[in-house]
Amino acid sequence: MRRKAGTLLSIEIAILQVGMALLPGSDPEFHGYAIAREIRDQEGARSLTAHGTLYRALERLEIRGLLASRWEDPEIAAAEERPRRRMYRVTAEGEAAIQAVRESAKQPAKALKRGLAAS
């Protein structure tokens, strides 16, 4: 079954929500492992089925223009004695997409309240 064009999967929504939560901070960029850890912490016992799932979702979001990415400065990684990371940030389009998801989540509740008030 194919998903409807323009819709976001739950993992994609979680990635954008975590990325948006980072915006008020000093560094709005995040890397895959940090996002996986944050999603795991927010979701409680539920975790990602595999990191490949996360990285495919990051790639889909970037292709759609909802995320932008760059490779970290190699000197930073070398100083910390680790491989370079791919750094992601939520774009303006990503902000709009997550806002639309939040708004659509409110709509059924409003409709239900109107329906209950009418009865």
N, C-alpha and C positions, 0 to 999 in steps of 0.2 A: 504494500500500500504506500503510495507516494503522499508526501505531505503537501498541503495547500501552499501555493506560491506566496512568499512573503511572511509565512508563519515562522516562529522560532520554536525550537525544541527546548525542553526543560533545562537541559545542560547549557544551552546557549543563553537562555534567560538568566540562569545562575551566574554564568561568566560575566554577563553585562551588569548584573546587579552588584556583584562584588567589585567589578571595575569602577562602577559609579560610586560605590562607597569610598573608594580610594581618592576620588577627585578633590575633596576638600583638604586632603593632606598635602604634604610638601612634595611628594613624588607620585603622580598619577599613573606611573608605569608599573606593570607587574609582569612576572614570568610564570610559566606553566606550573612549576612546582608550588609556588606561593598560592596560585589560584586554586589548585587542587586541594591544598591544605585548608584554605579558607572555606571552600565549598564543603569539605568533609566536616569541618568544625561547625558550620551552620546547619548542616543537614543531620547532625547527631550521628547515629550509628550507620546511617546509609553512607556509602562511599561510591566513588566512581568505579565502574566495572573494570576499567583499564585506563592507563594514561594515554593509550592510543585514541580512546574515545575523546578525551579532553583535547588532544592536539588536532584531531580532525575537526572538532567543533571550533577551535580557535581559527583554523584555516578557513572554514566556511564563513565565519564572521568577518574575517579579513577580506575574503573575496567579495562579500556583499557590501564592504565599505563601512561596517559597523565597528571594526577594530583597525588599528594601524600598528605596524610592528617595525622593529629595527634590531640589529644585532648589538649587543652590549659592547662597550669599548674593551678590546682584548687586554689592555693594561690593567683594568679593574679585575678581570677574571684571573689574570696571572698573579696579581698581588694577593689575591685570596686563594691562590693555588687550586683553582677549579676550572672546569670548562666554561666557555662563554654562554650566556643565556640569550634567548630571544625575548625581547622586552615588548610588551603590548600596552596599548592605551585605547580607551574608548573614544571614538570619534563623535563629532556632533550628530552624525546620522545614527550612531549607536545610542546616544543619549535620547534622541527622538524615538527610536524604536522601543527602548525600555519604558519610556514615558507612555507610549501607546499601549504597551502591555499592561502597565499599571492602571491606565484609564479603562481599558476593556475589562479588567478584573473587577472594577468598581461597578460597571454597568449592570450585571445580573443582580447584584445586591440592591441597587436602586430600583430596578424593575420589580423585584420581589417585594420591596417595601411598598411601592405604588400599588401592586396587586393586592397585598394584604390590607392596605388602607381602603381600597375600593370595596372589599367584601364586607 
